[in-house]
Amino acid sequence: MKSLRTQLSLSILLILLLTIALIGFFSNWFVNREFEKYLTELELTRSENIIADLGNQYDASTQSWNSDYVHAVGMQALYDGYILRLSDAEGDVVWDAESHDMTLCGQIMDDISARMESYGQAGVFSEWGSEISHNGQMVGFASVTSYGPYFLSENDFTFISALNTILVSIAIFASVLAVVVGYVLARRIARPVAETASLAQQIARGNYDVRFERTTNTRELDDLGGAINDLARALSEQEQLRKRMTADIAHELRTPLAAVGAHLEAMVEGLWELTPERLQGCHDEIQRLGALVAELEMLARIESEGLVLSKTRIDLQESAHTVAENLRAEASKKHQQLAVKGEPSLVVADKDRMQQILHNLLSNAIKYTPEGGSIQLAVMDEPDSGVVQVKDNGVGILADELPLVFERFYRAEQSRSRELGGAGIGLTIAQSLVVAHGGSLTVESHEGQGSCFTVRIAKG
């Protein structure tokens, strides 16, 4: 199996070489097209200039042609690859390159044909003519025979050869540069990716303390390293919660089981008299275990998406009053002030589950609010949602523990939480039920100043 660096090197190199090849192909095609267009236009311009020069050799005063100059123009054009023929107004030949030197004309035509065939541009000799006028009166007719649509001179071939040499040199240099750049880029990308893969393997083996420390100056690679760090941090936190959860479950089960076992053993051995009061104590501990198991079953059912909500249109204010009345006796035992304020707010929700959410939040507030404290349920009606806030002036939550309050079996101030009772999953159940409704549950808290849990449920 090829390494990531090798694959990246080959991929980047292939892309760069393909890019260079495409650039070279289209550059060559464009240059050749423009050059051929230029030569075609130049061919026509040269023919027009030759005929214009011939027109300048007509003497209007004598109504004759300057034969010596016509001959000079014709021979110069012949050496350039143009075969001239000039006739006067009556059609009599003034000068004809083929009649003057047929052998030279044939040699020049053969040389041009061979040169263009070597260039790969097949063509034919064609004749182009034009009348020559003087003061609006036709005085002659000139024709130019040349290789079309264009032909190249020796200088043109030299220029093209030099241009091709330059293009090939640039392509070779660009290819070498592409190899170097491809290797550097592949190494720069592959090294942090390989390091990230190594860190992921260590995390998979349970080492959650590893971190990606490299700065690559590449946003995507830095994001990848940051994601690995976040994953390691989250798994580390989950591991701590798992260990704490195990300890909490063991404590929650051990305490009532030990109490029931001790009481029953004492009564079986005759150390204690079998009384209704002692049996009631054993029954209370068993009920406590049953409540814990019921909460665990509820949480498992919610998180396994097996919970079916029976949604109807309900009034959150009515639900808040119902829950408050159910727990008012518990608040009264601690001489707490419990009030429900706000306005009616109709939402689409499961009435029983909504009351369970508020019951868990309010019960939690009563537990962690000292005697004589105050608790308030505030209902607010917003355009798109209904909002219920459960506020208290209790002990509050530490800032570093605030993100963890909805975790399973997480309980702030462990020793104190055990004294107050509960398994530490009431808030987890509340949040899961809120999420099942498509809503949100948030918390704001300051240590020693109380907490505020906000439930937001959509109306539609």
ROFI-302676 format. One line per 5 residues: their letters; for each residue x, y, z of C-alpha. Coordinates in steps of 0.02 Angstrom, whole numbers, plus 50000, padded with zeros to 5 digits. Layout:
<pts>
A) X Y Z ~ ...
</pts>
This chain:
<pts>
MKSLR) 50000 50000 50000 ~ 50069 50170 49952 ~ 50102 50298 50087 ~ 50001 50458 50097 ~ 50155 50561 50054
TQLSL) 50187 50456 49897 ~ 50005 50469 49843 ~ 50001 50656 49874 ~ 50166 50679 49782 ~ 50104 50582 49632
SILLI) 49935 50670 49632 ~ 50008 50845 49647 ~ 50143 50805 49518 ~ 50013 50736 49397 ~ 49903 50889 49419
LLLTI) 50049 51008 49393 ~ 50115 50914 49241 ~ 49941 50905 49167 ~ 49920 51092 49196 ~ 50087 51128 49114
ALIGF) 50044 51016 48967 ~ 49876 51102 48943 ~ 49956 51274 48957 ~ 50091 51225 48833 ~ 49965 51151 48711
FSNWF) 49847 51299 48713 ~ 49990 51424 48712 ~ 50067 51341 48559 ~ 49897 51330 48474 ~ 49859 51512 48509
VNREF) 50032 51573 48453 ~ 50024 51470 48293 ~ 49847 51529 48255 ~ 49892 51712 48280 ~ 50056 51692 48184
EKYLT) 49968 51611 48037 ~ 49837 51747 48040 ~ 49975 51877 48040 ~ 50065 51793 47893 ~ 49904 51782 47791
ELELT) 49870 51967 47816 ~ 50053 52007 47780 ~ 50043 51907 47617 ~ 49898 52014 47557 ~ 49982 52174 47614
RSENI) 50143 52131 47522 ~ 50047 52095 47361 ~ 49956 52261 47375 ~ 50119 52353 47408 ~ 50202 52272 47257
IADLG) 50059 52326 47142 ~ 50065 52500 47218 ~ 50252 52510 47181 ~ 50218 52457 47001 ~ 50086 52592 46986
NQYDA) 50216 52722 47034 ~ 50321 52673 46883 ~ 50194 52740 46756 ~ 50241 52904 46672 ~ 50081 52998 46629
STQSW) 50171 53127 46521 ~ 50237 52997 46402 ~ 50099 52870 46439 ~ 50230 52736 46458 ~ 50309 52629 46593
NSDYV) 50482 52650 46666 ~ 50548 52480 46610 ~ 50707 52485 46715 ~ 50612 52518 46877 ~ 50476 52392 46833
HAVGM) 50613 52264 46807 ~ 50693 52307 46974 ~ 50527 52292 47066 ~ 50487 52128 46979 ~ 50656 52049 47019
QALYD) 50651 52104 47200 ~ 50475 52030 47215 ~ 50536 51869 47130 ~ 50675 51845 47256 ~ 50546 51871 47394
GYILR) 50437 51733 47320 ~ 50314 51837 47218 ~ 50299 51811 47029 ~ 50245 51971 46943 ~ 50159 52005 46777
LSDAE) 50121 52182 46716 ~ 50013 52226 46565 ~ 49970 52396 46492 ~ 49794 52460 46460 ~ 49788 52372 46292
GDVVW) 49836 52205 46371 ~ 50013 52202 46302 ~ 50140 52128 46423 ~ 50257 52258 46498 ~ 50355 52138 46608
DAESH) 50331 51954 46653 ~ 50442 51862 46777 ~ 50412 51693 46696 ~ 50456 51759 46523 ~ 50609 51849 46595
DMTLC) 50683 51699 46687 ~ 50578 51540 46685 ~ 50716 51438 46767 ~ 50732 51556 46917 ~ 50543 51561 46938
GQIMD) 50532 51372 46940 ~ 50675 51358 47065 ~ 50597 51484 47183 ~ 50428 51399 47173 ~ 50506 51229 47208
DISAR) 50604 51298 47357 ~ 50449 51376 47433 ~ 50345 51218 47407 ~ 50479 51108 47487 ~ 50502 51228 47634
MESYG) 50315 51236 47671 ~ 50295 51047 47656 ~ 50433 51026 47785 ~ 50336 51144 47897 ~ 50181 51036 47873
QAGVF) 50080 51171 47787 ~ 50021 51113 47616 ~ 49967 51248 47494 ~ 49961 51298 47311 ~ 50021 51443 47206
SEWGS) 49877 51561 47168 ~ 49864 51720 47068 ~ 49796 51884 47131 ~ 49775 52034 47018 ~ 49720 52213 47018
EISHN) 49696 52357 46896 ~ 49818 52503 46902 ~ 49737 52673 46884 ~ 49808 52847 46862 ~ 49696 53000 46886
GQMVG) 49545 52887 46879 ~ 49595 52806 46715 ~ 49653 52625 46701 ~ 49831 52620 46636 ~ 49872 52436 46666
FASVT) 49841 52272 46753 ~ 49959 52185 46874 ~ 49949 52007 46938 ~ 50047 51927 47082 ~ 50069 51739 47097
SYGPY) 50119 51676 47268 ~ 50109 51523 47379 ~ 49949 51528 47483 ~ 49873 51553 47603 ~ 50048 51607 47659
FLSEN) 50229 51551 47650 ~ 50380 51566 47763 ~ 50550 51636 47724 ~ 50713 51573 47796 ~ 50704 51710 47928
DFTFI) 50529 51655 47973 ~ 50589 51476 47998 ~ 50731 51538 48108 ~ 50608 51636 48214 ~ 50490 51486 48233
SALNT) 50635 51372 48279 ~ 50693 51493 48413 ~ 50516 51511 48479 ~ 50493 51322 48491 ~ 50660 51307 48581
ILVSI) 50604 51436 48708 ~ 50437 51350 48735 ~ 50519 51180 48759 ~ 50645 51254 48881 ~ 50505 51336 48980
AIFAS) 50408 51171 48984 ~ 50561 51076 49047 ~ 50596 51207 49179 ~ 50413 51209 49232 ~ 50412 51018 49244
VLAVV) 50566 51017 49355 ~ 50490 51155 49461 ~ 50327 51056 49470 ~ 50419 50904 49537 ~ 50505 51007 49671
VGYVL) 50347 51101 49720 ~ 50245 50940 49718 ~ 50367 50856 49835 ~ 50371 51004 49954 ~ 50182 51022 49956
ARRIA) 50156 50835 49980 ~ 50278 50833 50124 ~ 50198 50985 50202 ~ 50025 50906 50191 ~ 50071 50725 50228
RPVAE) 50174 50755 50385 ~ 50035 50836 50490 ~ 49908 50713 50420 ~ 50020 50566 50469 ~ 50046 50643 50640
TASLA) 49858 50664 50659 ~ 49831 50482 50612 ~ 49958 50430 50743 ~ 49869 50536 50874 ~ 49702 50458 50825
QQIAR) 49776 50285 50850 ~ 49839 50334 51023 ~ 49668 50403 51066 ~ 49589 50240 51008 ~ 49703 50148 51129
GNYDV) 49640 50256 51272 ~ 49776 50388 51283 ~ 49671 50547 51293 ~ 49814 50662 51349 ~ 49894 50676 51176
RFERT) 49876 50840 51082 ~ 49915 50904 50908 ~ 50040 51045 50941 ~ 50100 51083 50764 ~ 50054 51246 50675
TNTRE) 50047 51215 50488 ~ 49990 51387 50427 ~ 49859 51292 50326 ~ 49683 51322 50389 ~ 49613 51150 50344
LDDLG) 49759 51057 50424 ~ 49750 51166 50579 ~ 49563 51131 50587 ~ 49600 50945 50575 ~ 49724 50956 50718
GAIND) 49601 51059 50819 ~ 49466 50928 50789 ~ 49583 50792 50853 ~ 49620 50895 51007 ~ 49435 50925 51037
LARAL) 49401 50740 51015 ~ 49537 50692 51141 ~ 49473 50822 51263 ~ 49292 50766 51244 ~ 49338 50582 51265
SEQEQ) 49440 50625 51418 ~ 49292 50715 51494 ~ 49177 50571 51449 ~ 49298 50449 51530 ~ 49298 50552 51689
LRKRM) 49108 50557 51685 ~ 49101 50370 51656 ~ 49211 50337 51806 ~ 49108 50458 51911 ~ 48948 50378 51847
TADIA) 49010 50205 51896 ~ 49053 50267 52069 ~ 48884 50354 52087 ~ 48784 50202 52030 ~ 48884 50091 52146
HELRT) 48850 50209 52291 ~ 48665 50228 52248 ~ 48643 50039 52243 ~ 48759 49995 52386 ~ 48681 50108 52518
PLAAV) 48500 50046 52509 ~ 48553 49866 52479 ~ 48669 49869 52629 ~ 48533 49946 52737 ~ 48401 49820 52683
GAHLE) 48522 49676 52701 ~ 48576 49729 52875 ~ 48397 49754 52934 ~ 48338 49586 52866 ~ 48490 49494 52935
AMVEG) 48462 49568 53108 ~ 48279 49519 53105 ~ 48316 49343 53039 ~ 48444 49312 53176 ~ 48325 49377 53308
LWELT) 48430 49528 53354 ~ 48289 49643 53303 ~ 48107 49620 53332 ~ 48003 49611 53174 ~ 47900 49771 53178
PERLQ) 47797 49865 53047 ~ 47913 50014 53064 ~ 48069 49914 53020 ~ 47981 49829 52874 ~ 47925 50001 52814
GCHDE) 48107 50059 52817 ~ 48158 49910 52709 ~ 48012 49948 52592 ~ 48066 50131 52575 ~ 48243 50080 52525
IQRLG) 48175 49957 52397 ~ 48063 50094 52326 ~ 48215 50205 52313 ~ 48302 50071 52210 ~ 48146 50054 52104
ALVAE) 48142 50241 52072 ~ 48324 50237 52018 ~ 48292 50093 51898 ~ 48137 50182 51830 ~ 48240 50338 51794
LEMLA) 48372 50234 51707 ~ 48239 50149 51602 ~ 48162 50317 51558 ~ 48331 50387 51504 ~ 48370 50232 51400
RIESE) 48199 50241 51314 ~ 48219 50425 51273 ~ 48396 50409 51206 ~ 48356 50254 51104 ~ 48223 50357 51010
GLVLS) 48091 50236 51069 ~ 47991 50372 51156 ~ 47826 50416 51073 ~ 47761 50590 51111 ~ 47575 50623 51117
KTRID) 47575 50804 51062 ~ 47427 50919 51085 ~ 47406 51105 51108 ~ 47438 51143 51291 ~ 47458 51298 51399
LQESA) 47630 51309 51479 ~ 47563 51421 51617 ~ 47435 51289 51665 ~ 47571 51154 51668 ~ 47681 51265 51776
HTVAE) 47540 51291 51902 ~ 47506 51103 51908 ~ 47688 51059 51941 ~ 47706 51197 52070 ~ 47554 51136 52167
NLRAE) 47620 50957 52165 ~ 47786 51011 52241 ~ 47725 51152 52352 ~ 47721 51038 52505 ~ 47903 50990 52477
ASKKH) 47952 51174 52464 ~ 47851 51214 52620 ~ 47954 51089 52721 ~ 48105 51201 52688 ~ 48003 51361 52713
QQLAV) 48036 51411 52532 ~ 47932 51536 52435 ~ 47867 51458 52274 ~ 47781 51570 52146 ~ 47717 51554 51967
KGEPS) 47716 51712 51861 ~ 47694 51759 51680 ~ 47561 51740 51547 ~ 47474 51599 51454 ~ 47576 51522 51312
LVVAD) 47503 51390 51197 ~ 47626 51266 51120 ~ 47617 51096 51035 ~ 47690 50970 51159 ~ 47659 50811 51258
KDRMQ) 47571 50871 51416 ~ 47634 50733 51531 ~ 47814 50746 51469 ~ 47808 50934 51481 ~ 47754 50921 51663
QILHN) 47892 50794 51693 ~ 48021 50918 51625 ~ 47958 51056 51740 ~ 47945 50933 51885 ~ 48128 50882 51866
LLSNA) 48186 51063 51854 ~ 48079 51123 52000 ~ 48125 50973 52109 ~ 48308 51007 52073 ~ 48285 51191 52122
IKYTP) 48202 51144 52287 ~ 48343 51024 52331 ~ 48482 51150 52301 ~ 48395 51303 52374 ~ 48425 51323 52563
EGGSI) 48285 51346 52689 ~ 48196 51511 52674 ~ 48247 51532 52493 ~ 48136 51579 52347 ~ 48094 51490 52184
QLAVM) 47999 51559 52036 ~ 47923 51485 51879 ~ 47906 51620 51746 ~ 47806 51587 51588 ~ 47833 51699 51436
DEPDS) 47745 51698 51269 ~ 47857 51738 51120 ~ 47802 51751 50937 ~ 47871 51581 50886 ~ 47890 51488 51051
GVVQV) 47838 51471 51230 ~ 47967 51495 51368 ~ 47971 51434 51548 ~ 48108 51490 51667 ~ 48142 51404 51833
KDNGV) 48239 51526 51943 ~ 48306 51503 52119 ~ 48424 51592 52238 ~ 48510 51432 52292 ~ 48690 51375 52299
GILAD) 48720 51397 52111 ~ 48841 51301 52002 ~ 49029 51325 51980 ~ 49079 51400 51813 ~ 49188 51251 51764
ELPLV) 49047 51130 51808 ~ 48911 51224 51715 ~ 48940 51136 51545 ~ 48924 50967 51631 ~ 48759 50984 51724
FERFY) 48661 50891 51589 ~ 48782 50744 51583 ~ 48721 50575 51645 ~ 48747 50549 51832 ~ 48841 50712 51848
RAEQS) 48811 50797 52014 ~ 48899 50952 52076 ~ 48966 50944 52255 ~ 48961 50755 52263 ~ 48951 50731 52451
RSREL) 48816 50861 52470 ~ 48719 50790 52323 ~ 48712 50619 52402 ~ 48643 50695 52561 ~ 48506 50780 52459
GGAGI) 48466 50620 52366 ~ 48437 50585 52182 ~ 48538 50489 52056 ~ 48599 50638 51957 ~ 48502 50603 51796
GLTIA) 48350 50715 51821 ~ 48425 50856 51718 ~ 48483 50732 51585 ~ 48305 50667 51568 ~ 48236 50844 51561
QSLVV) 48356 50895 51423 ~ 48321 50736 51323 ~ 48134 50766 51332 ~ 48155 50947 51279 ~ 48262 50894 51131
AHGGS) 48131 50762 51086 ~ 48007 50907 51074 ~ 48126 51000 50959 ~ 48157 51132 51092 ~ 48306 51189 51194
LTVES) 48356 51188 51378 ~ 48490 51309 51438 ~ 48558 51360 51607 ~ 48634 51516 51682 ~ 48709 51509 51855
HEGQG) 48831 51594 51972 ~ 48902 51513 52126 ~ 48809 51568 52282 ~ 48683 51671 52181 ~ 48565 51537 52115
SCFTV) 48524 51464 51945 ~ 48403 51494 51802 ~ 48350 51351 51687 ~ 48261 51407 51526 ~ 48148 51291 51426
RIAKG) 48101 51347 51250 ~ 47966 51251 51152 ~ 47909 51295 50976 ~ 47725 51338 50951 ~ 47703 51248 50786
</pts>
